[in-house]
């Protein structure tokens, strides 16, 4: 044969026509054979027509609708949470600090010797202290005592008495020798035991009154026991 003409179908073969209702997909230049132009990421996907997008089926529409619904729900929850936080009552008050312990705010200082109160029994001597409260709630003195077995003690004012913050009480302490053999001699650091109470606690605190008090106490004890014959029954 010297020429090439149209190839006629052979026996048992026939040409299929493209049905009229089947959409024809245009493949862009350079697209690989068999590529779907409507597939995500493939060339021409963004240029697909609405009719072509419908070919992706209900799954695509459901996914798009689901994403939009989740986005709207998240925005609604975020806005609702912010509204609840903004409208709820906020307690800006802070808990009040606990009051100080009474021994932290009470100071006792020695003032010196004073005359014994009228009607005091023999072998007695007296001195004065100043008890002050620096801060905090009022402090009540419930007891004033001393550690020596041969001495008895009374105070004026008598306990209990109360002192407010910023105030001070002058307290006259009267001691009487009951047994010279049990009194200290040459005391170095004598102290008073004071029981204190405030809104925080009850404490027994020993106040060392310093060298002046130690000197005056030693001299008073020597005078009280200088004429003692060893018989303390009449004290």
C-alpha positions in Angstrom: 0.0 0.0 0.0 1.3 3.4 -0.9 -0.8 5.6 1.3 -2.2 5.7 4.8 -5.9 6.3 5.1 -8.4 6.2 8.0 -8.1 3.0 9.9 -11.4 1.1 9.7 -12.5 -1.0 12.6 -11.7 -4.6 12.2 -13.9 -7.4 12.8 -15.3 -7.7 16.2 -14.3 -4.1 17.0 -16.3 -0.9 17.0 -15.7 2.7 18.0 -17.4 4.0 21.2 -18.9 7.4 21.2 -18.6 9.6 24.2 -22.1 9.9 25.8 -23.5 13.4 25.6 -24.1 13.6 29.3 -20.6 12.7 30.4 -18.5 15.8 31.2 -15.3 16.2 29.4 -12.3 16.9 31.7 -9.6 19.2 30.3 -6.2 18.2 31.4 -3.8 21.1 31.7 -0.6 21.0 29.7 2.1 19.1 31.5 -0.3 17.1 33.7 0.7 13.4 34.0 -1.3 10.8 32.3 -4.4 9.8 34.4 -4.2 12.8 36.7 -7.5 14.2 37.9 -7.7 17.9 37.4 -10.2 18.2 40.3 -8.0 16.4 42.8 -6.5 18.6 45.6 -3.1 19.8 44.7 -3.3 18.9 41.0 -2.9 21.6 38.3 -6.2 23.1 37.5 -7.9 22.1 40.7 -8.5 25.8 41.7 -10.0 26.5 38.4 -12.6 23.8 38.6 -16.2 24.9 37.7 -19.0 24.5 40.2 -20.4 21.7 38.2 -17.1 19.9 38.4 -16.9 20.5 42.2 -20.3 18.7 42.5 -18.6 15.6 41.1 -16.6 15.3 44.3 -19.7 14.0 46.0 -21.5 14.6 49.3 -18.4 13.7 51.4 -16.7 16.9 50.3 -19.7 19.0 51.1 -20.1 17.3 54.5 -16.4 18.0 55.4 -16.7 21.6 54.4 -19.9 22.1 56.4 -18.3 20.2 59.4 -15.3 22.5 59.4 -17.5 25.6 59.3 -19.7 24.3 62.1 -16.7 23.5 64.3 -15.1 26.9 63.8 -18.4 28.6 64.7 -18.8 26.4 67.8 -15.2 27.1 69.0 -15.7 30.9 68.6 -19.0 30.6 70.5 -17.4 28.7 73.4 -14.5 31.1 73.5 -16.8 34.1 73.6 -19.1 32.5 76.3 -16.1 31.6 78.5 -14.7 35.1 78.3 -18.1 36.6 79.2 -18.5 34.3 82.2 -15.0 35.1 83.5 -15.6 38.9 83.0 -19.0 38.9 84.7 -18.3 36.6 87.7 -17.6 38.3 91.0 -13.9 38.6 91.8 -13.0 38.8 95.5 -10.1 41.3 95.6 -10.0 41.3 99.4 -7.0 39.6 101.0 -7.1 37.7 104.2 -6.1 39.8 107.2 -2.8 38.8 108.6 -2.8 37.1 112.0 -2.1 39.3 115.0 1.4 39.1 116.5 2.1 37.0 119.6 1.9 39.1 122.8 5.5 38.6 123.7 6.5 40.2 120.4 4.8 43.5 121.1 5.1 43.8 124.9 8.1 45.5 126.6 8.8 45.7 130.3 11.5 48.1 131.5 12.8 48.8 135.0 12.0 52.2 136.5 13.6 51.8 140.0 12.9 51.4 143.7 9.7 52.9 145.2 8.2 53.2 148.6 6.4 50.1 149.8 2.6 50.5 150.0 1.0 51.3 153.4 0.3 48.3 155.5 2.9 46.1 153.9 4.3 43.5 156.2 8.0 43.6 157.4 10.9 42.5 155.2 9.2 43.9 152.1 10.5 46.1 149.4 9.0 47.5 146.2 10.1 48.7 142.7 8.3 49.9 139.6 8.3 48.7 136.0 6.7 50.2 132.9 4.8 47.7 130.7 3.9 48.9 127.2 2.3 47.4 124.1 3.7 48.5 120.8 1.1 47.3 118.3 -1.6 44.8 117.6 -4.7 44.0 119.7 -4.9 44.8 123.4 -2.8 42.6 125.7 -4.0 41.4 129.1 -1.5 40.6 131.9 -3.0 37.7 133.8 -0.1 37.0 136.2 3.1 38.5 137.4 5.5 36.2 139.2 9.2 35.7 140.1 11.2 32.4 140.2 12.6 32.4 143.8 11.0 30.2 146.5 11.9 32.5 149.4 10.0 35.5 148.0 6.3 36.3 147.6 5.1 38.9 145.1 2.1 41.2 144.6 1.5 43.9 142.0 -0.5 47.1 141.7 -2.6 47.1 139.6 -3.4 43.5 140.4 -3.6 41.1 137.6 -5.5 40.7 135.3 -5.2 44.2 133.7 -5.3 45.2 130.1 -3.1 47.5 128.0 -3.9 48.8 124.5 -1.5 49.3 121.7 0.4 52.6 122.1 -0.3 52.7 125.8 1.8 51.8 128.9 1.1 50.8 132.5 3.2 51.7 135.5 3.2 48.6 137.6 4.5 48.6 141.2 5.8 45.2 142.3 6.1 44.5 146.0 8.2 41.5 147.2 8.3 40.1 150.7 11.0 37.8 152.0 9.3 34.7 153.4 12.5 32.6 154.0 15.9 34.1 153.8 17.6 30.7 153.2 15.8 30.3 149.9 16.5 33.8 148.6 19.2 34.3 146.0 22.4 36.0 146.9 24.3 38.1 144.4 21.8 37.5 141.6 23.2 38.2 138.2 20.3 38.3 135.8 17.0 38.3 137.8 13.8 38.4 135.8 10.0 38.6 136.1 7.7 35.9 134.7 4.7 37.7 133.1 1.7 35.8 131.6 0.4 37.6 128.5 -2.8 37.1 126.6 -4.1 38.6 123.3 -6.3 37.6 120.4 -3.4 35.4 119.1 -2.2 33.4 122.0 -1.4 33.1 125.7 2.3 33.1 126.6 4.4 33.1 129.7 7.4 35.3 129.0 10.5 36.0 131.2 11.6 39.7 131.2 15.2 40.3 132.2 15.2 43.8 133.7 18.9 44.6 133.5 21.8 45.3 135.9 20.0 48.1 137.8 17.3 45.7 138.9 19.9 43.0 139.8 21.7 45.5 142.0 18.6 46.8 143.7 17.2 43.4 144.3 20.5 42.1 145.9 20.7 45.1 148.2 17.0 44.8 149.2 17.5 41.1 150.1 20.6 41.9 152.2 18.7 44.5 154.2 15.7 42.3 154.7 17.8 39.4 155.9 20.6 41.3 157.7 19.0 41.0 161.1 17.6 37.6 160.5 18.4 35.1 163.2 17.4 32.2 161.1 13.9 32.1 162.3 11.5 33.1 159.4 8.3 32.0 161.2 7.5 35.6 162.2 8.2 37.1 158.7 
